[in-house]
Every structure is written in structure tokens, then in C-alpha cells.
């Protein structure tokens, strides 16, 4: 009944558990079902679980790239990626988001809302990756442990584009 009382999420109850969203989801394919820590895994589980216990399952809607592939393959046309985005908003508004994640989102909101700050952040990031790569590429960073970092670009796409069009 809790799911029915939320108009933005009511559509998810149409799910026929076909697993099409799981099979197409890049996050699910990489992490597998056990990482969802709920009976219904994948993108649809990330929509249904927060209704059961928002605090316990607050991380699930954030385990998505929001690419929309799940919504595209859903045979009953559930707008999964839009609901995941709405769940993120609800979880942050209700105060259940991880404080570090909430702070990072605020910082990104500020950065992406200010072109000058965005450009400066890009230049700073490239400088750090060139001269102090250990600040990102270290054993504390779990993401880095399993990946090779690409070469640091000499310039941003915007800088490259401007240079190409001025010639």
C-alpha cells in the first residue's frame, strides 16, 4: 500500500519480474544480484526496496547510471530510470543519503552550475593527475584497484574545440 500511495512510483507495481531490466543494466551486469542486498535485485528492486525500509535501502537508487536502458527494454513500460532518479531526490530530501555522498552532490551541483568553477576544476584535476597521481590512484580507492587509468588529456574538450575552430 505504501507503493500505491506514491503516485511517482505506483507504475513500478506493474512489474512482471521478467528480468529484462537486470539483463540490460550495466551496473547489474558488473556487480551481480548479491550486491543489491534485497530479495528483488536489479533496477526494479532498487525502486521497490526503499518503500520497505528507506534507511536500509537508501543506497540502491544510487547504484545506477540512469542510462535508461532498463526503461527501454521493459515489456510493461515502467519508467525505471526516471523512478530511480525520483527516489534519489526523496532519499536526499528525507535525510537518508550517506552524508559524504550528499556533500559530494552539493559540491557537484555548485561546480556544474558555475562554468568558471567547472573549467578551473577540470584544469586542477588534470594537474593533479599529471603531477600528483597518487592522490587518486592509490590502494584506498577501490575503483582504481581494478582499473588502469587512461593517460591524462593535455586539454579539455572545450579547449580543443575552441582551438580547432579558431584555425
N, C-alpha and C positions, 0 to 999 in steps of 0.2 A: 504494500500500500504506500510505502514511502516513495517508491519509484513512480507510482502513479500520481502522487501529489506534486511532483516536479514536472511541469509541462516541458521544460527543455530536455528532459531525459526519458520521458514516457515512451518515446518511439523505440528505445532500446529493448523494451519488453516484447517486441515482435521477433526477436532473435530465435532462429530455429536450430541453433547450435551446429551449423554445418562446418564450421572451422575455416571457411574461406578467408576470413579476415586474418586468422592466425597464419595461414599458409603464405599470404602475400606480405605480411608485416615484416619489414627489415629488422626491427628490434626483436620480435619474437623469434625469427629465424636465427638470429645471432645468439640470443640468450636462452631460449628454450622456455618451456612451460613452468618449470620449478621456480624460476626467479620471480614469478608473479605472486607466490605465497597465498593463493586463493583457489577455491575449487574450480572456478571458471577462469582459465588463463587467457592471455592474448588481449587484443584491443577491446573486445566486448566485455571481458572480465574487468578491465580497467574502468569501465563505465558502471558496471553493476555493483562491484565490491564497495566503493565508497558509500553507497547507500546503507550497507550493512553496518559499517563502522568507519566513519570518515577519518578518525585519528589513525587507526591501524593501517588503512589502505590509502592514505593520503599521497603516497609516493607513486602509485600506479598510473594515474593520468599523466604524470611527467615522463613515463617510460614510453615515449612515442616521439617520432619525428614530425608528426602531423602532416605527413606527405599525402594523405587522402587515399592511398591505395586500398585500404580496408573498406572505405565507403564505396569505392568504385566497384569492388567485387561482391559486395553484399547482395545476395539474391532478394532480400526483402527491403532493400534500400534504406538501411539505417545510416544516418549521417554520423558515423562513428567518430571521425576526426574532429568534427565540429563539437560533438558532445565531450570529447576529451579536453578540448580547449576550454569549454564552459566549465568542466569540472575543475580544471586548474584555477580558474577565476574564483570559483566557490571556495575551494580549499584555501587559497590565499586570503580571501575575504574573511573566512571563518577563523583564520589564525592557525590552521593545521599544517601549513607548509613548513618545511625544515627552515629554521632561521637563517642558516647560511645560504640556502637556495633563494629565500625571499630577499636577502640583502643583495645577492648576485643579480637577481631580476631587476631590482631597483637601480642598480648600477648600470645594467644594460639598457634599461629604459632611458636613463639620463644620457648615456653615451649615444644611443641610436636616435635620440631626439635632438641632438646638437651636432650639426655637421662638422664644426670646428673641433669639437671634442673627439668625434669619431675619427677624423683624419689624424689627429695627434695620437690617439690610442693605437691606430694602425702603425704609425711610424715608430712609436715606442715599442710596440710588440715586435716589430721586425728588428729593432736594435737589440732588444733582449735576446731574441732567438739567434742573432748573429754573434753577439759578444758574451752573453751570459746564458747559454742554452741550458745549463744545469738547473736554472730556476724553474723550468718547465719539464725538462727531460731528466727526471730523477726517479728513484725507486719508490718514492712516496706516491707518485702519480700512477695509479693503477692503469689508466688508459695508455700511458706511454710504455709500460712494461711489455705490452703485447704488440707494439707497433713501431715501425721506423718512421721518423719524422721526415717529411719532404724537405727539400732544400728551401731555404728562406728566400722569398722573392726580393729582387732588388728594388722594386717599386710596386705600388698598389695598382690595381686595375685602372682606377680613376686617373692616376698619374700617367700610366702607359697610354690610355685613351687620349688624354689631353695632348701628349707629345705626338701621337700618331696623326691627330687632326690638325696640328699646327704646322706640320711639314708640308 
